[in-house]
Amino acid sequence: MTRVVPALHDRHAPISLQDAFLDAVEAFDGWQPGQEEPTIEFEDKLIPISSIFGRMRASDDLAPEKVRLAYSATVGNDPGAPDPHAFTYGYAASRLRELSLEMLREGAG
C-alpha cells in the first residue's frame, strides 16, 4: 500500500502527504477497539492510516500547530514529546504507527 503513498525527498514530505497525515491523525482519534483500521482517501485511493504513518516516520519536517494539537488530542499526555519548536511529523508518525500496530495486534481490524 505504501507504493501509492509518495516517498519523502531528503526526509521532507510533499504537502499532499502532510495534509494526508493530518487526516490520518483525525481518523486514528475515532478508531475504537474491534473496528477495522481506518482509511483515508489519498489521490483517489483508500489508504490505511498505518501506511501514512509508516511513510512519514522519517520526515524531518516541523509539524505545524494544527498537527501538534491533533496529535495531543489523540494521544493525550506524551511526556516524551519534543517541545513545539522541535516537534516533527516523524516523531508523531513513529508514535502513531506504533499505536496503530498495537491496535491491529489486539484484533481491532
FENGI-V558916 format. One record per backbone hydrogen bond with DSSP energy under -1.0 kcal/mol. CO is the residue of the C=O (numbers start at 1). NH is the residue of the N-H. E is the energy in kcal/mol with one decimal. If there is no record, write none. Layout:
CO_NH_E, CO_NH_E
This chain:
1_4_-1.5, 9_12_-1.3, 11_60_-2.9, 12_9_-3.0, 14_18_-2.0, 15_19_-2.7, 16_20_-1.9, 17_21_-2.1, 18_22_-1.6, 19_23_-1.8, 20_24_-2.4, 21_25_-2.5, 22_26_-2.2, 23_27_-2.2, 24_28_-2.6, 25_29_-1.9, 28_31_-1.8, 32_35_-2.1, 38_49_-2.2, 40_47_-3.0, 42_45_-1.2, 45_42_-3.2, 47_40_-2.3, 48_51_-1.2, 48_52_-1.2, 49_53_-2.6, 50_54_-2.5, 51_55_-2.2, 52_56_-1.9, 56_59_-2.0, 59_90_-1.2, 61_89_-2.5, 64_68_-2.3, 65_69_-3.1, 66_70_-1.8, 67_71_-2.7, 68_72_-2.6, 69_73_-2.5, 70_74_-1.6, 71_75_-3.3, 72_76_-2.1, 78_81_-2.0, 83_86_-2.5, 87_63_-3.0, 88_92_-1.9, 89_93_-3.2, 90_94_-2.4, 91_95_-2.0, 92_96_-2.6, 93_97_-2.7, 94_98_-2.1, 95_99_-2.2, 96_100_-2.4, 97_101_-2.5, 98_102_-1.9, 99_103_-2.1, 100_104_-2.4, 101_105_-2.5, 102_106_-2.0, 103_108_-2.2, 104_107_-1.5
